[in-house]
Amino acid sequence: MAIRYYCRHCGTSLGTFEDEQLLVSPQLGLNELSDEEQQQIIHYGSDGNVHVRVTCEHCEEALENNPDFYMLDRWIQ
Ligand SMILES: [Zn+2]
């Protein structure tokens, strides 16, 4: 099982971690999220991998410059 990071907005793959122990490791900080936050960004895929949805630098910038983009994201989901 691997942990796959990708951007929730543009779908860009941001990296893959092969060690699932990282999920509960302070290294990624995921253990500091509330249960609700974890449910929002961590998804267990049918492929057996863990998908972590974050925002890449590019989209973070786009969101700052154009808040409407966030509405678009909500619409897609
Ligand atoms: Zn992105």
N, CA, C, O and the ligand as a Tripos MOL2 file, in Angstrom:
@<TRIPOS>MOLECULE
protein
  309   307    78     0     0
PROTEIN
NO_CHARGES

@<TRIPOS>ATOM
      1 N           0.8330   -1.1950    0.0000 N.3       1 MET1
      2 CA          0.0000    0.0000    0.0000 C.3       1 MET1
      3 C           0.8710    1.2490    0.0000 C.2       1 MET1
      4 O           1.8950    1.3010    0.6820 O.2       1 MET1
      5 N           0.4690    2.2340   -0.7530 N.am      2 ALA2
      6 CA          1.2240    3.4730   -0.8290 C.3       2 ALA2
      7 C           0.3260    4.6470   -0.4830 C.2       2 ALA2
      8 O          -0.8990    4.5670   -0.5740 O.2       2 ALA2
      9 N           0.9470    5.7140   -0.0930 N.am      3 ILE3
     10 CA          0.2210    6.9530    0.1600 C.3       3 ILE3
     11 C           0.4760    7.8670   -1.0190 C.2       3 ILE3
     12 O           1.6180    8.2430   -1.2850 O.2       3 ILE3
     13 N          -0.5710    8.2210   -1.7190 N.am      4 ARG4
     14 CA         -0.4140    9.0730   -2.8940 C.3       4 ARG4
     15 C          -0.9460   10.4700   -2.6000 C.2       4 ARG4
     16 O          -2.0900   10.6460   -2.1830 O.2       4 ARG4
     17 N          -0.0990   11.4400   -2.8260 N.am      5 TYR5
     18 CA         -0.4870   12.8320   -2.6550 C.3       5 TYR5
     19 C          -0.8630   13.4010   -4.0010 C.2       5 TYR5
     20 O          -0.1180   13.2490   -4.9690 O.2       5 TYR5
     21 N          -1.9910   14.0450   -4.0770 N.am      6 TYR6
     22 CA         -2.2880   14.7610   -5.3050 C.3       6 TYR6
     23 C          -3.1310   15.9900   -5.0080 C.2       6 TYR6
     24 O          -3.7760   16.0950   -3.9650 O.2       6 TYR6
     25 N          -3.1030   16.9200   -5.9640 N.am      7 CYS7
     26 CA         -3.8240   18.1780   -5.7930 C.3       7 CYS7
     27 C          -5.3090   17.9330   -5.9990 C.2       7 CYS7
     28 O          -5.7150   17.3340   -6.9950 O.2       7 CYS7
     29 N          -6.1120   18.3970   -5.0580 N.am      8 ARG8
     30 CA         -7.5530   18.1800   -5.1410 C.3       8 ARG8
     31 C          -8.2020   19.0370   -6.2100 C.2       8 ARG8
     32 O          -9.3450   18.7930   -6.5980 O.2       8 ARG8
     33 N          -7.4820   20.0330   -6.6870 N.am      9 HIS9
     34 CA         -8.0530   20.9600   -7.6640 C.3       9 HIS9
     35 C          -7.6960   20.5880   -9.0980 C.2       9 HIS9
     36 O          -8.5740   20.5180   -9.9580 O.2       9 HIS9
     37 N          -6.4140   20.3490   -9.3590 N.am     10 CYS10
     38 CA         -5.9910   20.0810  -10.7330 C.3      10 CYS10
     39 C          -5.6110   18.6220  -10.9470 C.2      10 CYS10
     40 O          -5.3840   18.1970  -12.0800 O.2      10 CYS10
     41 N          -5.5390   17.8500   -9.8570 N.am     11 GLY11
     42 CA         -5.2800   16.4280  -10.0020 C.3      11 GLY11
     43 C          -3.8160   16.0680  -10.1940 C.2      11 GLY11
     44 O          -3.4820   14.9000  -10.3890 O.2      11 GLY11
     45 N          -2.9490   17.0570  -10.1390 N.am     12 THR12
     46 CA         -1.5260   16.7960  -10.3030 C.3      12 THR12
     47 C          -1.0150   15.9050   -9.1760 C.2      12 THR12
     48 O          -1.3080   16.1340   -8.0020 O.2      12 THR12
     49 N          -0.2580   14.9020   -9.5500 N.am     13 SER13
     50 CA          0.3440   14.0420   -8.5430 C.3      13 SER13
     51 C           1.5100   14.7720   -7.8990 C.2      13 SER13
     52 O           2.3980   15.2730   -8.5890 O.2      13 SER13
     53 N           1.5030   14.8280   -6.5930 N.am     14 LEU14
     54 CA          2.5380   15.5810   -5.8940 C.3      14 LEU14
     55 C           3.5540   14.6720   -5.2300 C.2      14 LEU14
     56 O           4.5440   15.1460   -4.6730 O.2      14 LEU14
     57 N           3.3190   13.3880   -5.2840 N.am     15 GLY15
     58 CA          4.2980   12.4800   -4.7060 C.3      15 GLY15
     59 C           3.6490   11.2320   -4.1480 C.2      15 GLY15
     60 O           2.4460   11.1980   -3.8900 O.2      15 GLY15
     61 N           4.4530   10.2210   -3.9690 N.am     16 THR16
     62 CA          3.9700    8.9540   -3.4400 C.3      16 THR16
     63 C           4.9060    8.4730   -2.3450 C.2      16 THR16
     64 O           6.1260    8.4690   -2.5050 O.2      16 THR16
     65 N           4.3240    8.0750   -1.2560 N.am     17 PHE17
     66 CA          5.1100    7.4990   -0.1760 C.3      17 PHE17
     67 C           4.7580    6.0190   -0.0910 C.2      17 PHE17
     68 O           3.5850    5.6470   -0.0730 O.2      17 PHE17
     69 N           5.7830    5.1880   -0.0400 N.am     18 GLU18
     70 CA          5.5310    3.7500   -0.0120 C.3      18 GLU18
     71 C           5.2700    3.2330    1.3970 C.2      18 GLU18
     72 O           4.7960    2.1120    1.5860 O.2      18 GLU18
     73 N           5.5860    4.0640    2.3740 N.am     19 ASP19
     74 CA          5.4730    3.6170    3.7550 C.3      19 ASP19
     75 C           4.1790    4.1270    4.3910 C.2      19 ASP19
     76 O           4.0620    5.3140    4.6950 O.2      19 ASP19
     77 N           3.2370    3.2580    4.5850 N.am     20 GLU20
     78 CA          1.9530    3.6840    5.1220 C.3      20 GLU20
     79 C           2.0450    4.1450    6.5760 C.2      20 GLU20
     80 O           1.1480    4.8150    7.0870 O.2      20 GLU20
     81 N           3.1300    3.7800    7.2200 N.am     21 GLN21
     82 CA          3.3150    4.2370    8.5950 C.3      21 GLN21
     83 C           3.3970    5.7590    8.6720 C.2      21 GLN21
     84 O           3.1630    6.3600    9.7200 O.2      21 GLN21
     85 N           3.7370    6.3700    7.5270 N.am     22 LEU22
     86 CA          3.8460    7.8220    7.4900 C.3      22 LEU22
     87 C           2.5100    8.4940    7.7920 C.2      22 LEU22
     88 O           2.4680    9.6470    8.2210 O.2      22 LEU22
     89 N           1.4270    7.7690    7.5650 N.am     23 LEU23
     90 CA          0.0970    8.3270    7.8190 C.3      23 LEU23
     91 C          -0.0520    8.7630    9.2660 C.2      23 LEU23
     92 O          -0.6970    9.7720    9.5500 O.2      23 LEU23
     93 N           0.5320    8.0180   10.1660 N.am     24 VAL24
     94 CA          0.4030    8.3290   11.5850 C.3      24 VAL24
     95 C           1.6860    8.9330   12.1290 C.2      24 VAL24
     96 O           1.8320    9.1360   13.3350 O.2      24 VAL24
     97 N           2.6050    9.2140   11.2280 N.am     25 SER25
     98 CA          3.8780    9.7990   11.6470 C.3      25 SER25
     99 C           3.7790   11.3150   11.7110 C.2      25 SER25
    100 O           3.1110   11.9250   10.8760 O.2      25 SER25
    101 N           4.4280   11.9260   12.6780 N.am     26 PRO26
    102 CA          4.4300   13.3950   12.7870 C.3      26 PRO26
    103 C           5.0770   14.0470   11.5690 C.2      26 PRO26
    104 O           4.9100   15.2450   11.3360 O.2      26 PRO26
    105 N           5.8120   13.2580   10.7980 N.am     27 GLN27
    106 CA          6.5380   13.7960    9.6430 C.3      27 GLN27
    107 C           5.6100   14.5000    8.6590 C.2      27 GLN27
    108 O           5.9630   15.5480    8.1190 O.2      27 GLN27
    109 N           4.4360   13.9400    8.4230 N.am     28 LEU28
    110 CA          3.5060   14.5340    7.4810 C.3      28 LEU28
    111 C           2.4940   15.4340    8.1700 C.2      28 LEU28
    112 O           1.8200   16.2330    7.5200 O.2      28 LEU28
    113 N           2.3890   15.3040    9.4800 N.am     29 GLY29
    114 CA          1.4800   16.1750   10.2130 C.3      29 GLY29
    115 C           0.0180   15.7750   10.1030 C.2      29 GLY29
    116 O          -0.8550   16.4650   10.6300 O.2      29 GLY29
    117 N          -0.2620   14.6550    9.4150 N.am     30 LEU30
    118 CA         -1.6600   14.2540    9.2280 C.3      30 LEU30
    119 C          -2.3220   13.8550   10.5430 C.2      30 LEU30
    120 O          -3.5380   13.9630   10.7050 O.2      30 LEU30
    121 N          -1.4970   13.3930   11.4720 N.am     31 ASN31
    122 CA         -2.0460   12.9650   12.7640 C.3      31 ASN31
    123 C          -2.5200   14.1470   13.5950 C.2      31 ASN31
    124 O          -3.2030   13.9780   14.6050 O.2      31 ASN31
    125 N          -2.1500   15.3450   13.1550 N.am     32 GLU32
    126 CA         -2.5620   16.5350   13.9030 C.3      32 GLU32
    127 C          -3.9020   17.0720   13.4360 C.2      32 GLU32
    128 O          -4.4720   17.9740   14.0510 O.2      32 GLU32
    129 N          -4.3990   16.5120   12.3450 N.am     33 LEU33
    130 CA         -5.6840   16.9610   11.8250 C.3      33 LEU33
    131 C          -6.8190   16.4120   12.6790 C.2      33 LEU33
    132 O          -6.6840   15.3680   13.3190 O.2      33 LEU33
    133 N          -7.9290   17.1250   12.6790 N.am     34 SER34
    134 CA         -9.1040   16.6070   13.3770 C.3      34 SER34
    135 C          -9.6780   15.4550   12.5480 C.2      34 SER34
    136 O          -9.3360   15.2820   11.3790 O.2      34 SER34
    137 N         -10.5520   14.6770   13.1770 N.am     35 ASP35
    138 CA        -11.1710   13.5590   12.4610 C.3      35 ASP35
    139 C         -11.8820   14.0460   11.2040 C.2      35 ASP35
    140 O         -11.8370   13.4070   10.1530 O.2      35 ASP35
    141 N         -12.5340   15.1880   11.3420 N.am     36 GLU36
    142 CA        -13.2890   15.7330   10.2110 C.3      36 GLU36
    143 C         -12.3520   16.1030    9.0690 C.2      36 GLU36
    144 O         -12.6280   15.8140    7.9050 O.2      36 GLU36
    145 N         -11.2400   16.7480    9.4180 N.am     37 GLU37
    146 CA        -10.2720   17.1420    8.3980 C.3      37 GLU37
    147 C          -9.6680   15.9110    7.7280 C.2      37 GLU37
    148 O          -9.4540   15.8880    6.5160 O.2      37 GLU37
    149 N          -9.4010   14.9050    8.5250 N.am     38 GLN38
    150 CA         -8.8260   13.6790    7.9570 C.3      38 GLN38
    151 C          -9.7880   13.0440    6.9680 C.2      38 GLN38
    152 O          -9.3760   12.5380    5.9240 O.2      38 GLN38
    153 N         -11.0670   13.0740    7.3030 N.am     39 GLN39
    154 CA        -12.0580   12.4840    6.3980 C.3      39 GLN39
    155 C         -12.1390   13.2540    5.0930 C.2      39 GLN39
    156 O         -12.4460   12.6960    4.0390 O.2      39 GLN39
    157 N         -11.8560   14.5580    5.1840 N.am     40 GLN40
    158 CA        -11.9540   15.3860    3.9840 C.3      40 GLN40
    159 C         -10.7650   15.1890    3.0460 C.2      40 GLN40
    160 O         -10.9270   15.2410    1.8270 O.2      40 GLN40
    161 N          -9.5960   14.9660    3.5890 N.am     41 ILE41
    162 CA         -8.4340   14.9240    2.7030 C.3      41 ILE41
    163 C          -7.8500   13.5340    2.5110 C.2      41 ILE41
    164 O          -7.0940   13.3120    1.5650 O.2      41 ILE41
    165 N          -8.1850   12.5950    3.3890 N.am     42 ILE42
    166 CA         -7.6260   11.2480    3.2530 C.3      42 ILE42
    167 C          -8.7030   10.2920    2.7640 C.2      42 ILE42
    168 O          -9.7560   10.1400    3.3830 O.2      42 ILE42
    169 N          -8.4130    9.6520    1.6370 N.am     43 HIS43
    170 CA         -9.3690    8.7210    1.0770 C.3      43 HIS43
    171 C          -8.6880    7.3900    0.7850 C.2      43 HIS43
    172 O          -7.5630    7.3470    0.2880 O.2      43 HIS43
    173 N          -9.3780    6.3230    1.0970 N.am     44 TYR44
    174 CA         -8.8200    5.0030    0.8310 C.3      44 TYR44
    175 C          -9.3580    4.5190   -0.5050 C.2      44 TYR44
    176 O         -10.5440    4.2170   -0.6400 O.2      44 TYR44
    177 N          -8.4730    4.4500   -1.4880 N.am     45 GLY45
    178 CA         -8.8740    4.1150   -2.8380 C.3      45 GLY45
    179 C          -9.1540    2.6270   -3.0170 C.2      45 GLY45
    180 O          -8.7060    1.7910   -2.2330 O.2      45 GLY45
    181 N          -9.9030    2.3230   -4.0630 N.am     46 SER46
    182 CA        -10.2300    0.9340   -4.3660 C.3      46 SER46
    183 C          -8.9870    0.1760   -4.8320 C.2      46 SER46
    184 O          -8.9790   -1.0540   -4.8750 O.2      46 SER46
    185 N          -7.9430    0.9210   -5.1790 N.am     47 ASP47
    186 CA         -6.6990    0.2770   -5.6000 C.3      47 ASP47
    187 C          -5.8400   -0.1130   -4.4020 C.2      47 ASP47
    188 O          -4.7320   -0.6270   -4.5600 O.2      47 ASP47
    189 N          -6.3640    0.1360   -3.2010 N.am     48 GLY48
    190 CA         -5.6230   -0.2400   -2.0080 C.3      48 GLY48
    191 C          -4.6760    0.8300   -1.5130 C.2      48 GLY48
    192 O          -4.0620    0.6920   -0.4550 O.2      48 GLY48
    193 N          -4.5630    1.8900   -2.2820 N.am     49 ASN49
    194 CA         -3.6890    2.9780   -1.8770 C.3      49 ASN49
    195 C          -4.4650    4.0380   -1.0970 C.2      49 ASN49
    196 O          -5.6890    4.1360   -1.1830 O.2      49 ASN49
    197 N          -3.7220    4.8130   -0.3480 N.am     50 VAL50
    198 CA         -4.3230    5.9180    0.3750 C.3      50 VAL50
    199 C          -4.1060    7.1850   -0.4330 C.2      50 VAL50
    200 O          -2.9820    7.5010   -0.8250 O.2      50 VAL50
    201 N          -5.1830    7.9020   -0.6770 N.am     51 HIS51
    202 CA         -5.0890    9.1310   -1.4510 C.3      51 HIS51
    203 C          -5.2350   10.3210   -0.5140 C.2      51 HIS51
    204 O          -6.1970   10.4170    0.2480 O.2      51 HIS51
    205 N          -4.2820   11.2050   -0.5830 N.am     52 VAL52
    206 CA         -4.3200   12.4020    0.2520 C.3      52 VAL52
    207 C          -4.5020   13.6070   -0.6600 C.2      52 VAL52
    208 O          -3.6720   13.8910   -1.5230 O.2      52 VAL52
    209 N          -5.5980   14.2990   -0.4460 N.am     53 ARG53
    210 CA         -5.9230   15.4270   -1.3190 C.3      53 ARG53
    211 C          -5.4760   16.7290   -0.6840 C.2      53 ARG53
    212 O          -5.9670   17.1270    0.3730 O.2      53 ARG53
    213 N          -4.5470   17.3750   -1.3400 N.am     54 VAL54
    214 CA         -4.0490   18.6520   -0.8390 C.3      54 VAL54
    215 C          -4.1680   19.6850   -1.9510 C.2      54 VAL54
    216 O          -4.7250   19.4010   -3.0120 O.2      54 VAL54
    217 N          -3.6530   20.8600   -1.7120 N.am     55 THR55
    218 CA         -3.6690   21.9060   -2.7280 C.3      55 THR55
    219 C          -2.2360   22.2050   -3.1340 C.2      55 THR55
    220 O          -1.3990   22.5160   -2.2870 O.2      55 THR55
    221 N          -1.9520   22.1120   -4.4160 N.am     56 CYS56
    222 CA         -0.5920   22.3620   -4.8780 C.3      56 CYS56
    223 C          -0.3090   23.8630   -4.8840 C.2      56 CYS56
    224 O          -1.2210   24.6800   -4.7600 O.2      56 CYS56
    225 N           0.9360   24.2010   -5.0250 N.am     57 GLU57
    226 CA          1.3400   25.6090   -4.9850 C.3      57 GLU57
    227 C           0.6180   26.4260   -6.0410 C.2      57 GLU57
    228 O           0.1680   27.5420   -5.7850 O.2      57 GLU57
    229 N           0.5170   25.8510   -7.2280 N.am     58 HIS58
    230 CA         -0.1100   26.5620   -8.3340 C.3      58 HIS58
    231 C          -1.5630   26.8910   -8.0120 C.2      58 HIS58
    232 O          -2.0020   28.0200   -8.2290 O.2      58 HIS58
    233 N          -2.2990   25.9360   -7.5070 N.am     59 CYS59
    234 CA         -3.7170   26.1540   -7.2220 C.3      59 CYS59
    235 C          -3.9040   27.0510   -6.0080 C.2      59 CYS59
    236 O          -4.8620   27.8200   -5.9340 O.2      59 CYS59
    237 N          -2.9900   26.9470   -5.0660 N.am     60 GLU60
    238 CA         -3.0730   27.8010   -3.8940 C.3      60 GLU60
    239 C          -2.9930   29.2670   -4.3370 C.2      60 GLU60
    240 O          -3.7210   30.1340   -3.8530 O.2      60 GLU60
    241 N          -2.0860   29.4980   -5.2660 N.am     61 GLU61
    242 CA         -1.9160   30.8410   -5.8160 C.3      61 GLU61
    243 C          -3.1630   31.2660   -6.5740 C.2      61 GLU61
    244 O          -3.6230   32.4000   -6.4380 O.2      61 GLU61
    245 N          -3.7060   30.3630   -7.3690 N.am     62 ALA62
    246 CA         -4.8940   30.6590   -8.1610 C.3      62 ALA62
    247 C          -6.0800   30.9680   -7.2500 C.2      62 ALA62
    248 O          -6.8880   31.8480   -7.5470 O.2      62 ALA62
    249 N          -6.1770   30.2410   -6.1470 N.am     63 LEU63
    250 CA         -7.2790   30.4630   -5.2190 C.3      63 LEU63
    251 C          -7.1810   31.8350   -4.5650 C.2      63 LEU63
    252 O          -8.1850   32.5070   -4.3250 O.2      63 LEU63
    253 N          -5.9580   32.2250   -4.2860 N.am     64 GLU64
    254 CA         -5.7570   33.5350   -3.6720 C.3      64 GLU64
    255 C          -6.1380   34.6430   -4.6440 C.2      64 GLU64
    256 O          -6.7400   35.6450   -4.2580 O.2      64 GLU64
    257 N          -5.7790   34.4490   -5.9070 N.am     65 ASN65
    258 CA         -6.0330   35.4770   -6.9090 C.3      65 ASN65
    259 C          -7.4730   35.4590   -7.4010 C.2      65 ASN65
    260 O          -7.9900   36.4790   -7.8570 O.2      65 ASN65
    261 N          -8.1110   34.3200   -7.3120 N.am     66 ASN66
    262 CA         -9.4530   34.1900   -7.8660 C.3      66 ASN66
    263 C         -10.3000   33.2500   -7.0050 C.2      66 ASN66
    264 O         -10.3810   32.0530   -7.2790 O.2      66 ASN66
    265 N         -10.9190   33.7940   -5.9790 N.am     67 PRO67
    266 CA        -11.7180   32.9800   -5.0500 C.3      67 PRO67
    267 C         -12.8450   32.2110   -5.7360 C.2      67 PRO67
    268 O         -13.3130   31.2000   -5.2120 O.2      67 PRO67
    269 N         -13.2800   32.6830   -6.8980 N.am     68 ASP68
    270 CA        -14.3450   31.9830   -7.6030 C.3      68 ASP68
    271 C         -13.9260   30.5790   -7.9850 C.2      68 ASP68
    272 O         -14.7550   29.6840   -8.1500 O.2      68 ASP68
    273 N         -12.6230   30.4050   -8.1220 N.am     69 PHE69
    274 CA        -12.0920   29.1020   -8.4840 C.3      69 PHE69
    275 C         -12.4980   28.0620   -7.4430 C.2      69 PHE69
    276 O         -12.7100   26.8920   -7.7650 O.2      69 PHE69
    277 N         -12.6000   28.4960   -6.2210 N.am     70 TYR70
    278 CA        -12.9950   27.6030   -5.1430 C.3      70 TYR70
    279 C         -14.4220   27.1060   -5.3560 C.2      70 TYR70
    280 O         -14.7250   25.9410   -5.0990 O.2      70 TYR70
    281 N         -15.2780   27.9800   -5.8190 N.am     71 MET71
    282 CA        -16.6550   27.6020   -6.1090 C.3      71 MET71
    283 C         -16.6810   26.5260   -7.1910 C.2      71 MET71
    284 O         -17.4640   25.5770   -7.1340 O.2      71 MET71
    285 N         -15.8130   26.6990   -8.1650 N.am     72 LEU72
    286 CA        -15.7250   25.7390   -9.2520 C.3      72 LEU72
    287 C         -15.3440   24.3700   -8.6930 C.2      72 LEU72
    288 O         -15.8900   23.3410   -9.0900 O.2      72 LEU72
    289 N         -14.4050   24.3880   -7.7740 N.am     73 ASP73
    290 CA        -13.9670   23.1430   -7.1680 C.3      73 ASP73
    291 C         -15.1250   22.4520   -6.4620 C.2      73 ASP73
    292 O         -15.2810   21.2360   -6.5680 O.2      73 ASP73
    293 N         -15.9170   23.2020   -5.7580 N.am     74 ARG74
    294 CA        -17.0620   22.6360   -5.0350 C.3      74 ARG74
    295 C         -18.0540   22.0450   -6.0290 C.2      74 ARG74
    296 O         -18.6770   21.0140   -5.7740 O.2      74 ARG74
    297 N         -18.1860   22.7170   -7.1560 N.am     75 TRP75
    298 CA        -19.1370   22.2770   -8.1750 C.3      75 TRP75
    299 C         -18.7110   20.9130   -8.7380 C.2      75 TRP75
    300 O         -19.5420   20.0280   -8.9410 O.2      75 TRP75
    301 N         -17.4090   20.7620   -8.9840 N.am     76 ILE76
    302 CA        -16.8930   19.5220   -9.5550 C.3      76 ILE76
    303 C         -17.1430   18.3560   -8.6160 C.2      76 ILE76
    304 O         -17.4480   17.2450   -9.0500 O.2      76 ILE76
    305 N         -17.0150   18.6160   -7.3570 N.am     77 GLN77
    306 CA        -17.1870   17.5210   -6.4000 C.3      77 GLN77
    307 C         -18.6490   17.1530   -6.2580 C.2      77 GLN77
    308 O         -18.9870   16.2500   -5.4930 O.2      77 GLN77
    309 ZN         -3.2850   22.0110   -8.3350 Zn       78 ZN78
@<TRIPOS>BOND
     1     1     2 1
     2     2     3 1
     3     3     4 2
     4     3     5 am
     5     5     6 1
     6     6     7 1
     7     7     8 2
     8     7     9 am
     9     9    10 1
    10    10    11 1
    11    11    12 2
    12    11    13 am
    13    13    14 1
    14    14    15 1
    15    15    16 2
    16    15    17 am
    17    17    18 1
    18    18    19 1
    19    19    20 2
    20    19    21 am
    21    21    22 1
    22    22    23 1
    23    23    24 2
    24    23    25 am
    25    25    26 1
    26    26    27 1
    27    27    28 2
    28    27    29 am
    29    29    30 1
    30    30    31 1
    31    31    32 2
    32    31    33 am
    33    33    34 1
    34    34    35 1
    35    35    36 2
    36    35    37 am
    37    37    38 1
    38    38    39 1
    39    39    40 2
    40    39    41 am
    41    41    42 1
    42    42    43 1
    43    43    44 2
    44    43    45 am
    45    45    46 1
    46    46    47 1
    47    47    48 2
    48    47    49 am
    49    49    50 1
    50    50    51 1
    51    51    52 2
    52    51    53 am
    53    53    54 1
    54    54    55 1
    55    55    56 2
    56    55    57 am
    57    57    58 1
    58    58    59 1
    59    59    60 2
    60    59    61 am
    61    61    62 1
    62    62    63 1
    63    63    64 2
    64    63    65 am
    65    65    66 1
    66    66    67 1
    67    67    68 2
    68    67    69 am
    69    69    70 1
    70    70    71 1
    71    71    72 2
    72    71    73 am
    73    73    74 1
    74    74    75 1
    75    75    76 2
    76    75    77 am
    77    77    78 1
    78    78    79 1
    79    79    80 2
    80    79    81 am
    81    81    82 1
    82    82    83 1
    83    83    84 2
    84    83    85 am
    85    85    86 1
    86    86    87 1
    87    87    88 2
    88    87    89 am
    89    89    90 1
    90    90    91 1
    91    91    92 2
    92    91    93 am
    93    93    94 1
    94    94    95 1
    95    95    96 2
    96    95    97 am
    97    97    98 1
    98    98    99 1
    99    99   100 2
   100    99   101 am
   101   101   102 1
   102   102   103 1
   103   103   104 2
   104   103   105 am
   105   105   106 1
   106   106   107 1
   107   107   108 2
   108   107   109 am
   109   109   110 1
   110   110   111 1
   111   111   112 2
   112   111   113 am
   113   113   114 1
   114   114   115 1
   115   115   116 2
   116   115   117 am
   117   117   118 1
   118   118   119 1
   119   119   120 2
   120   119   121 am
   121   121   122 1
   122   122   123 1
   123   123   124 2
   124   123   125 am
   125   125   126 1
   126   126   127 1
   127   127   128 2
   128   127   129 am
   129   129   130 1
   130   130   131 1
   131   131   132 2
   132   131   133 am
   133   133   134 1
   134   134   135 1
   135   135   136 2
   136   135   137 am
   137   137   138 1
   138   138   139 1
   139   139   140 2
   140   139   141 am
   141   141   142 1
   142   142   143 1
   143   143   144 2
   144   143   145 am
   145   145   146 1
   146   146   147 1
   147   147   148 2
   148   147   149 am
   149   149   150 1
   150   150   151 1
   151   151   152 2
   152   151   153 am
   153   153   154 1
   154   154   155 1
   155   155   156 2
   156   155   157 am
   157   157   158 1
   158   158   159 1
   159   159   160 2
   160   159   161 am
   161   161   162 1
   162   162   163 1
   163   163   164 2
   164   163   165 am
   165   165   166 1
   166   166   167 1
   167   167   168 2
   168   167   169 am
   169   169   170 1
   170   170   171 1
   171   171   172 2
   172   171   173 am
   173   173   174 1
   174   174   175 1
   175   175   176 2
   176   175   177 am
   177   177   178 1
   178   178   179 1
   179   179   180 2
   180   179   181 am
   181   181   182 1
   182   182   183 1
   183   183   184 2
   184   183   185 am
   185   185   186 1
   186   186   187 1
   187   187   188 2
   188   187   189 am
   189   189   190 1
   190   190   191 1
   191   191   192 2
   192   191   193 am
   193   193   194 1
   194   194   195 1
   195   195   196 2
   196   195   197 am
   197   197   198 1
   198   198   199 1
   199   199   200 2
   200   199   201 am
   201   201   202 1
   202   202   203 1
   203   203   204 2
   204   203   205 am
   205   205   206 1
   206   206   207 1
   207   207   208 2
   208   207   209 am
   209   209   210 1
   210   210   211 1
   211   211   212 2
   212   211   213 am
   213   213   214 1
   214   214   215 1
   215   215   216 2
   216   215   217 am
   217   217   218 1
   218   218   219 1
   219   219   220 2
   220   219   221 am
   221   221   222 1
   222   222   223 1
   223   223   224 2
   224   223   225 am
   225   225   226 1
   226   226   227 1
   227   227   228 2
   228   227   229 am
   229   229   230 1
   230   230   231 1
   231   231   232 2
   232   231   233 am
   233   233   234 1
   234   234   235 1
   235   235   236 2
   236   235   237 am
   237   237   238 1
   238   238   239 1
   239   239   240 2
   240   239   241 am
   241   241   242 1
   242   242   243 1
   243   243   244 2
   244   243   245 am
   245   245   246 1
   246   246   247 1
   247   247   248 2
   248   247   249 am
   249   249   250 1
   250   250   251 1
   251   251   252 2
   252   251   253 am
   253   253   254 1
   254   254   255 1
   255   255   256 2
   256   255   257 am
   257   257   258 1
   258   258   259 1
   259   259   260 2
   260   259   261 am
   261   261   262 1
   262   262   263 1
   263   263   264 2
   264   263   265 am
   265   265   266 1
   266   266   267 1
   267   267   268 2
   268   267   269 am
   269   269   270 1
   270   270   271 1
   271   271   272 2
   272   271   273 am
   273   273   274 1
   274   274   275 1
   275   275   276 2
   276   275   277 am
   277   277   278 1
   278   278   279 1
   279   279   280 2
   280   279   281 am
   281   281   282 1
   282   282   283 1
   283   283   284 2
   284   283   285 am
   285   285   286 1
   286   286   287 1
   287   287   288 2
   288   287   289 am
   289   289   290 1
   290   290   291 1
   291   291   292 2
   292   291   293 am
   293   293   294 1
   294   294   295 1
   295   295   296 2
   296   295   297 am
   297   297   298 1
   298   298   299 1
   299   299   300 2
   300   299   301 am
   301   301   302 1
   302   302   303 1
   303   303   304 2
   304   303   305 am
   305   305   306 1
   306   306   307 1
   307   307   308 2
@<TRIPOS>SUBSTRUCTURE
     1 MET1         2 RESIDUE 1 A MET
     2 ALA2         6 RESIDUE 1 A ALA
     3 ILE3        10 RESIDUE 1 A ILE
     4 ARG4        14 RESIDUE 1 A ARG
     5 TYR5        18 RESIDUE 1 A TYR
     6 TYR6        22 RESIDUE 1 A TYR
     7 CYS7        26 RESIDUE 1 A CYS
     8 ARG8        30 RESIDUE 1 A ARG
     9 HIS9        34 RESIDUE 1 A HIS
    10 CYS10       38 RESIDUE 1 A CYS
    11 GLY11       42 RESIDUE 1 A GLY
    12 THR12       46 RESIDUE 1 A THR
    13 SER13       50 RESIDUE 1 A SER
    14 LEU14       54 RESIDUE 1 A LEU
    15 GLY15       58 RESIDUE 1 A GLY
    16 THR16       62 RESIDUE 1 A THR
    17 PHE17       66 RESIDUE 1 A PHE
    18 GLU18       70 RESIDUE 1 A GLU
    19 ASP19       74 RESIDUE 1 A ASP
    20 GLU20       78 RESIDUE 1 A GLU
    21 GLN21       82 RESIDUE 1 A GLN
    22 LEU22       86 RESIDUE 1 A LEU
    23 LEU23       90 RESIDUE 1 A LEU
    24 VAL24       94 RESIDUE 1 A VAL
    25 SER25       98 RESIDUE 1 A SER
    26 PRO26      102 RESIDUE 1 A PRO
    27 GLN27      106 RESIDUE 1 A GLN
    28 LEU28      110 RESIDUE 1 A LEU
    29 GLY29      114 RESIDUE 1 A GLY
    30 LEU30      118 RESIDUE 1 A LEU
    31 ASN31      122 RESIDUE 1 A ASN
    32 GLU32      126 RESIDUE 1 A GLU
    33 LEU33      130 RESIDUE 1 A LEU
    34 SER34      134 RESIDUE 1 A SER
    35 ASP35      138 RESIDUE 1 A ASP
    36 GLU36      142 RESIDUE 1 A GLU
    37 GLU37      146 RESIDUE 1 A GLU
    38 GLN38      150 RESIDUE 1 A GLN
    39 GLN39      154 RESIDUE 1 A GLN
    40 GLN40      158 RESIDUE 1 A GLN
    41 ILE41      162 RESIDUE 1 A ILE
    42 ILE42      166 RESIDUE 1 A ILE
    43 HIS43      170 RESIDUE 1 A HIS
    44 TYR44      174 RESIDUE 1 A TYR
    45 GLY45      178 RESIDUE 1 A GLY
    46 SER46      182 RESIDUE 1 A SER
    47 ASP47      186 RESIDUE 1 A ASP
    48 GLY48      190 RESIDUE 1 A GLY
    49 ASN49      194 RESIDUE 1 A ASN
    50 VAL50      198 RESIDUE 1 A VAL
    51 HIS51      202 RESIDUE 1 A HIS
    52 VAL52      206 RESIDUE 1 A VAL
    53 ARG53      210 RESIDUE 1 A ARG
    54 VAL54      214 RESIDUE 1 A VAL
    55 THR55      218 RESIDUE 1 A THR
    56 CYS56      222 RESIDUE 1 A CYS
    57 GLU57      226 RESIDUE 1 A GLU
    58 HIS58      230 RESIDUE 1 A HIS
    59 CYS59      234 RESIDUE 1 A CYS
    60 GLU60      238 RESIDUE 1 A GLU
    61 GLU61      242 RESIDUE 1 A GLU
    62 ALA62      246 RESIDUE 1 A ALA
    63 LEU63      250 RESIDUE 1 A LEU
    64 GLU64      254 RESIDUE 1 A GLU
    65 ASN65      258 RESIDUE 1 A ASN
    66 ASN66      262 RESIDUE 1 A ASN
    67 PRO67      266 RESIDUE 1 A PRO
    68 ASP68      270 RESIDUE 1 A ASP
    69 PHE69      274 RESIDUE 1 A PHE
    70 TYR70      278 RESIDUE 1 A TYR
    71 MET71      282 RESIDUE 1 A MET
    72 LEU72      286 RESIDUE 1 A LEU
    73 ASP73      290 RESIDUE 1 A ASP
    74 ARG74      294 RESIDUE 1 A ARG
    75 TRP75      298 RESIDUE 1 A TRP
    76 ILE76      302 RESIDUE 1 A ILE
    77 GLN77      306 RESIDUE 1 A GLN
    78 ZN78       309 GROUP 0 **** ****
